[in-house]
Amino acid sequence: MPADTPLSDRLDDDDYPAYTMGRAAEMLGTTPGFLRAIGEARLITPLRSEGGHRRYSRYQLRIAARARELVDRGTPIEAACRIVILEDQLEEAQRINAEYRRAAREGSGDPDAGPS
């Protein structure tokens, strides 16, 4: 999103990197070390400010919160990150599948037609 985008639009954007590492850790009730660890595990990749500081979006914080829930239940951090990645991939595959089904129904002219 360009820097000249109005602030109200940026704040509504789930992908806008609005949170510093300290604020993100505080919001999640965790430590900056946890955020660095899930970054190293490539669960999330924070954007960097001009000064090189990590910045997180609301979307990234939701992902980090899910990983934290798993870690709090005793799942090793690397496994928690992999689980969250796989859950995200499954959700995306289900969304695409639903779109294909919808397009197939619309293309057949029969609103009740399902997959063959």
CORNOR-V199285 format. One record per residue. N is the residue number from 0. RES is the residue in one letter. SS is DSSP state (helix for helix, strand for strand, loop for the rest). OMEGA is omega as a letter, one per 40 degrees, with the letter a starting at -180 (999 if undefined). BURIAL is 1 if it has 24 or more other ideal C-beta (glycine too) atoms within 12 Angstrom, else 0. Layout:
BEGIN
N:RES:SS:OMEGA:BURIAL + N:RES:SS:OMEGA:BURIAL
END
This chain:
BEGIN
0:M:loop:a:0 + 1:P:loop:a:0 + 2:A:loop:a:0 + 3:D:loop:i:0 + 4:T:loop:a:0 + 5:P:loop:a:0 + 6:L:helix:a:0 + 7:S:helix:i:0 + 8:D:helix:i:0 + 9:R:helix:a:0 + 10:L:helix:i:0 + 11:D:helix:a:0 + 12:D:loop:i:0 + 13:D:loop:a:0 + 14:D:loop:a:0 + 15:Y:loop:a:1 + 16:P:loop:a:1 + 17:A:loop:a:1 + 18:Y:strand:i:1 + 19:T:strand:i:0 + 20:M:helix:a:1 + 21:G:helix:i:0 + 22:R:helix:i:0 + 23:A:helix:i:1 + 24:A:helix:i:1 + 25:E:helix:a:0 + 26:M:helix:a:0 + 27:L:helix:a:1 + 28:G:loop:a:0 + 29:T:loop:a:1 + 30:T:loop:i:0 + 31:P:helix:i:0 + 32:G:helix:i:0 + 33:F:helix:i:1 + 34:L:helix:i:1 + 35:R:helix:a:0 + 36:A:helix:i:1 + 37:I:helix:i:1 + 38:G:helix:i:1 + 39:E:helix:i:0 + 40:A:loop:i:1 + 41:R:loop:i:0 + 42:L:loop:i:1 + 43:I:loop:i:1 + 44:T:loop:a:0 + 45:P:loop:i:1 + 46:L:strand:i:1 + 47:R:strand:i:0 + 48:S:loop:i:0 + 49:E:loop:i:0 + 50:G:loop:i:0 + 51:G:loop:a:0 + 52:H:loop:i:0 + 53:R:strand:i:1 + 54:R:strand:a:1 + 55:Y:strand:i:1 + 56:S:loop:i:1 + 57:R:helix:i:1 + 58:Y:helix:i:1 + 59:Q:helix:i:1 + 60:L:helix:i:1 + 61:R:helix:i:1 + 62:I:helix:i:1 + 63:A:helix:i:1 + 64:A:helix:i:1 + 65:R:helix:i:1 + 66:A:helix:a:1 + 67:R:helix:i:1 + 68:E:helix:a:0 + 69:L:helix:i:1 + 70:V:helix:i:1 + 71:D:helix:i:0 + 72:R:loop:i:0 + 73:G:loop:i:0 + 74:T:loop:i:0 + 75:P:loop:a:0 + 76:I:helix:i:1 + 77:E:helix:i:0 + 78:A:helix:i:0 + 79:A:helix:i:1 + 80:C:helix:i:1 + 81:R:helix:i:0 + 82:I:helix:a:1 + 83:V:helix:i:1 + 84:I:helix:a:0 + 85:L:helix:i:0 + 86:E:helix:i:0 + 87:D:helix:i:0 + 88:Q:helix:i:0 + 89:L:helix:i:0 + 90:E:helix:i:0 + 91:E:helix:i:0 + 92:A:helix:i:0 + 93:Q:helix:i:0 + 94:R:helix:i:0 + 95:I:helix:i:0 + 96:N:helix:i:0 + 97:A:helix:i:0 + 98:E:helix:i:0 + 99:Y:helix:i:0 + 100:R:helix:i:0 + 101:R:helix:i:0 + 102:A:helix:i:0 + 103:A:helix:i:0 + 104:R:helix:a:0 + 105:E:helix:a:0 + 106:G:helix:a:0 + 107:S:helix:a:0 + 108:G:loop:i:0 + 109:D:loop:a:0 + 110:P:loop:i:0 + 111:D:loop:a:0 + 112:A:loop:i:0 + 113:G:loop:i:0 + 114:P:loop:a:0 + 115:S:loop:999:0
END
